[in-house]
Amino acid sequence: MRRYVLMSFAFAVLAATVSLAFAQEAPKPKPEDTEVWTPVPPIVTPGATDAAPPSDAIILFDGSNENEWVSAQDHAPAQWIVHDGILTVKKAPGVGNIETKRRFKNYQLHVEWRIPENITGTSQARGNSGVFLASTGPGDDGYELQVLDSYKNKTYVNGMAGSIYKQAIPLANPARKPGEWQTYDVAWTAPTFNDDGSVRTPAFATVFFNGILVQNHFELKGQTLFIGQPFYKKYDKAPIKLQAHGDKSEPLSFRNIWVRDLN
């Protein structure tokens, strides 16, 4: 009997040692783990769009000031550049992402953005930015609609313009050339949660990119993470955030931003 006890103990020690060794050798997650490169969405030439705000829109940027925006980090006044009716990312120490003073739940959003004509770089280092449909806090990734130069610029397809970052490949690629204005029109349905933080209903996003449907009521799996798998974190209402990305490409510009609260 003692021999069997000793053998069982030895097997237990061996199993624990193997499990510990496996845990120590398990590779850490990398950004590439969640990159998808195929299938590549078809290229579609967009038509003209009329982006005049509707009568019930909340104007977030009309070309004159940043009164509706604050720093996403500390809620200090926004410090991007306003010039000639355009809002441009300012790349300087202490100046980063900006977000709306107002908080939203379900809404319709219109935003126009432009990649500089003289953009350099490749893949994700080419005009990288993002429209965060719900900015849930400085330390959270939130829910990102990717902004990028996707005109003849190869990258992973769940990270190109029109993607819900690392989750949804766009149905088409209607990107215009750098230097031309692009438009996003978004219908955002926020997730809802039970009292214990569990998901009652997930988030959904419908996105038109230059007038072309690229996300058709897509059900999000949670926050859009750079590394790792998405998950939900309970929140109620949240600001809309614009990203000042840390790459070396020339800063992006935005204009004509408005939202319709659907609550």
C-alpha positions as CSV (number, residue, x, y, z in Angstrom):
1,M,0.0,0.0,0.0
2,R,2.8,2.3,0.9
3,R,4.4,1.7,-2.5
4,Y,1.2,2.8,-4.3
5,V,1.1,5.9,-2.2
6,L,4.7,6.7,-3.0
7,M,4.1,6.1,-6.7
8,S,0.9,8.3,-6.7
9,F,2.9,11.0,-5.0
10,A,5.7,10.7,-7.5
11,F,3.3,10.9,-10.4
12,A,1.6,14.0,-8.8
13,V,5.0,15.7,-8.4
14,L,5.9,14.8,-12.0
15,A,2.6,16.2,-13.3
16,A,3.0,19.4,-11.4
17,T,6.6,19.8,-12.7
18,V,5.5,19.2,-16.3
19,S,2.6,21.7,-15.9
20,L,4.9,24.3,-14.4
21,A,7.5,23.8,-17.2
22,F,4.7,24.1,-19.8
23,A,3.4,27.3,-18.2
24,Q,6.9,28.8,-18.1
25,E,7.5,27.9,-21.8
26,A,4.1,29.0,-23.1
27,P,4.6,31.9,-25.5
28,K,3.3,35.3,-24.6
29,P,0.5,36.7,-26.8
30,K,1.7,39.0,-29.7
31,P,-0.1,41.5,-31.9
32,E,0.4,39.2,-34.8
33,D,-1.7,36.5,-33.2
34,T,-4.9,38.4,-34.0
35,E,-4.0,39.7,-37.4
36,V,-5.9,38.4,-40.4
37,W,-4.5,38.9,-43.9
38,T,-7.1,37.2,-46.2
39,P,-9.5,37.4,-47.8
40,V,-8.7,40.9,-49.1
41,P,-11.9,43.0,-49.6
42,P,-12.7,44.1,-53.1
43,I,-11.9,47.6,-54.2
44,V,-14.9,49.8,-54.9
45,T,-14.9,53.3,-56.3
46,P,-17.0,55.5,-54.1
47,G,-19.5,58.1,-55.3
48,A,-20.1,61.6,-54.1
49,T,-21.7,62.2,-50.7
50,D,-23.7,65.0,-49.2
51,A,-22.6,65.4,-45.6
52,A,-24.7,68.4,-44.4
53,P,-25.7,67.8,-40.8
54,P,-29.4,67.0,-40.2
55,S,-31.5,69.5,-38.2
56,D,-31.3,67.5,-34.9
57,A,-27.5,66.8,-35.0
58,I,-25.2,67.7,-32.2
59,I,-22.3,69.4,-33.9
60,L,-19.0,68.1,-32.4
61,F,-16.7,70.0,-34.8
62,D,-17.9,72.8,-37.2
63,G,-14.4,74.0,-38.1
64,S,-14.2,76.8,-35.6
65,N,-13.1,75.5,-32.2
66,E,-12.5,72.4,-30.0
67,N,-15.2,73.4,-27.4
68,E,-16.8,69.9,-27.6
69,W,-13.5,68.1,-26.9
70,V,-11.1,67.4,-24.1
71,S,-7.9,65.5,-23.6
72,A,-8.7,61.8,-23.2
73,Q,-6.0,61.4,-20.6
74,D,-6.9,64.1,-18.1
75,H,-9.9,65.9,-19.5
76,A,-7.9,69.2,-19.9
77,P,-8.8,71.4,-22.8
78,A,-8.1,69.7,-26.2
79,Q,-4.8,70.9,-27.8
80,W,-5.1,69.7,-31.4
81,I,-4.7,72.3,-34.2
82,V,-7.7,74.1,-35.7
83,H,-6.9,75.9,-39.0
84,D,-9.0,76.7,-42.1
85,G,-12.0,74.8,-40.7
86,I,-10.0,71.6,-40.1
87,L,-9.0,69.8,-36.9
88,T,-5.5,68.2,-37.2
89,V,-3.7,65.9,-34.8
90,K,-1.0,67.7,-32.9
91,K,2.1,65.5,-32.2
92,A,3.8,67.0,-29.2
93,P,4.8,65.8,-25.7
94,G,1.7,65.7,-23.5
95,V,-0.7,65.9,-26.4
96,G,-2.5,62.7,-27.3
97,N,-6.0,61.4,-27.9
98,I,-9.0,63.7,-27.6
99,E,-12.6,62.7,-26.7
100,T,-16.0,64.4,-26.5
101,K,-17.1,66.2,-23.4
102,R,-20.5,64.6,-23.8
103,R,-21.2,60.9,-23.2
104,F,-23.3,58.8,-25.5
105,K,-25.0,55.4,-25.6
106,N,-26.7,54.7,-29.0
107,Y,-26.1,57.2,-31.8
108,Q,-25.5,58.0,-35.4
109,L,-22.1,59.5,-36.1
110,H,-20.7,61.3,-39.1
111,V,-17.0,62.1,-39.3
112,E,-14.7,63.1,-42.2
113,W,-11.0,62.5,-42.2
114,R,-8.0,63.0,-44.5
115,I,-4.7,61.3,-44.8
116,P,-1.9,63.7,-45.9
117,E,-1.1,63.7,-49.6
118,N,2.6,63.3,-48.8
119,I,2.1,60.4,-46.4
120,T,5.0,58.0,-46.0
121,G,5.4,54.5,-44.4
122,T,3.7,51.2,-45.0
123,S,1.1,48.9,-43.5
124,Q,0.0,50.2,-40.1
125,A,2.6,53.0,-40.1
126,R,0.7,54.9,-42.8
127,G,-1.8,57.4,-41.5
128,N,-2.9,55.3,-38.5
129,S,-5.6,56.7,-36.3
130,G,-9.0,55.6,-35.0
131,V,-12.5,56.6,-34.2
132,F,-13.3,55.1,-30.8
133,L,-17.1,54.5,-30.7
134,A,-17.0,54.2,-27.0
135,S,-14.0,55.4,-25.0
136,T,-14.4,53.6,-21.7
137,G,-11.4,55.0,-19.9
138,P,-7.7,56.1,-20.3
139,G,-6.5,52.6,-19.5
140,D,-9.0,50.8,-21.7
141,D,-8.9,50.1,-25.4
142,G,-12.5,50.8,-26.0
143,Y,-14.3,50.1,-29.3
144,E,-12.3,51.2,-32.3
145,L,-13.3,51.9,-35.9
146,Q,-9.9,51.9,-37.7
147,V,-8.6,54.9,-39.6
148,L,-5.7,54.2,-42.0
149,D,-4.5,54.8,-45.5
150,S,-5.9,51.8,-47.3
151,Y,-5.4,53.0,-50.9
152,K,-2.9,50.5,-52.3
153,N,-1.4,49.9,-48.9
154,K,-1.2,46.3,-47.9
155,T,-1.8,45.4,-44.2
156,Y,-3.7,42.8,-42.2
157,V,-7.4,43.1,-43.4
158,N,-8.9,43.3,-39.9
159,G,-6.7,46.4,-39.3
160,M,-7.4,48.3,-42.6
161,A,-9.7,51.4,-42.9
162,G,-13.3,50.4,-42.3
163,S,-12.5,47.5,-40.0
164,I,-13.7,47.2,-36.5
165,Y,-10.1,46.8,-35.3
166,K,-8.9,43.2,-35.0
167,Q,-12.5,42.0,-35.2
168,A,-14.4,42.7,-38.4
169,I,-12.9,42.8,-41.9
170,P,-14.7,45.5,-44.1
171,L,-17.0,44.2,-46.8
172,A,-15.3,46.4,-49.4
173,N,-12.4,48.8,-49.7
174,P,-13.7,52.2,-51.0
175,A,-10.7,54.2,-49.8
176,R,-9.8,57.3,-51.7
177,K,-6.2,58.5,-52.4
178,P,-4.2,60.2,-49.7
179,G,-5.0,63.9,-49.7
180,E,-8.7,63.4,-50.5
181,W,-11.4,63.5,-47.8
182,Q,-12.9,60.3,-46.6
183,T,-16.2,59.8,-44.7
184,Y,-17.5,57.5,-42.0
185,D,-21.2,57.2,-41.2
186,V,-21.8,55.0,-38.2
187,A,-24.9,53.6,-36.4
188,W,-23.7,52.4,-33.0
189,T,-25.7,50.3,-30.6
190,A,-24.0,50.2,-27.3
191,P,-23.8,47.0,-25.2
192,T,-26.0,46.6,-22.2
193,F,-25.0,44.8,-19.0
194,N,-26.7,43.0,-16.0
195,D,-26.1,44.2,-12.5
196,D,-23.3,41.6,-12.0
197,G,-21.4,43.0,-15.1
198,S,-22.3,40.1,-17.4
199,V,-23.4,41.0,-20.9
200,R,-27.1,41.4,-21.5
201,T,-26.9,42.5,-25.1
202,P,-23.7,42.9,-27.2
203,A,-22.6,46.0,-29.1
204,F,-23.4,46.4,-32.8
205,A,-21.9,48.6,-35.5
206,T,-23.1,49.5,-39.0
207,V,-20.5,51.5,-40.9
208,F,-20.7,53.3,-44.3
209,F,-17.2,54.2,-45.6
210,N,-17.4,56.9,-48.4
211,G,-21.1,55.9,-48.8
212,I,-20.3,52.2,-49.2
213,L,-21.5,49.7,-46.6
214,V,-18.5,48.1,-45.0
215,Q,-19.9,46.8,-41.7
216,N,-23.5,45.4,-41.7
217,H,-24.8,45.4,-38.1
218,F,-21.6,43.6,-36.9
219,E,-21.8,42.1,-33.4
220,L,-18.7,43.0,-31.5
221,K,-17.0,40.4,-29.3
222,G,-15.9,43.1,-26.8
223,Q,-13.4,45.8,-26.7
224,T,-11.0,46.1,-29.6
225,L,-7.6,45.0,-28.3
226,F,-4.2,45.4,-29.9
227,I,-2.9,42.3,-28.2
228,G,-5.1,39.4,-27.0
229,Q,-8.7,38.4,-27.3
230,P,-11.7,40.9,-26.9
231,F,-13.8,41.0,-23.8
232,Y,-16.6,43.2,-22.4
233,K,-16.3,45.5,-19.5
234,K,-19.4,47.1,-18.0
235,Y,-20.1,50.7,-18.8
236,D,-23.2,52.9,-19.4
237,K,-22.4,55.9,-21.5
238,A,-19.0,56.9,-22.9
239,P,-17.4,59.7,-24.9
240,I,-16.4,59.3,-28.6
241,K,-12.6,59.4,-29.0
242,L,-10.2,60.4,-31.8
243,Q,-6.8,58.8,-31.8
244,A,-3.4,60.5,-32.0
245,H,-1.4,57.4,-33.0
246,G,2.2,57.1,-32.0
247,D,3.6,56.2,-35.4
248,K,5.9,58.5,-37.4
249,S,3.6,59.2,-40.4
250,E,2.2,62.7,-41.0
251,P,-0.7,63.7,-38.7
252,L,-4.3,63.3,-39.9
253,S,-7.0,65.9,-40.2
254,F,-10.7,65.8,-39.4
255,R,-13.7,68.0,-40.2
256,N,-17.5,68.1,-40.2
257,I,-18.1,65.9,-37.2
258,W,-21.7,65.5,-35.9
259,V,-23.7,63.0,-33.9
260,R,-27.4,62.2,-33.5
261,D,-28.3,60.8,-30.0
262,L,-30.6,57.8,-30.5
263,N,-31.6,57.3,-26.9
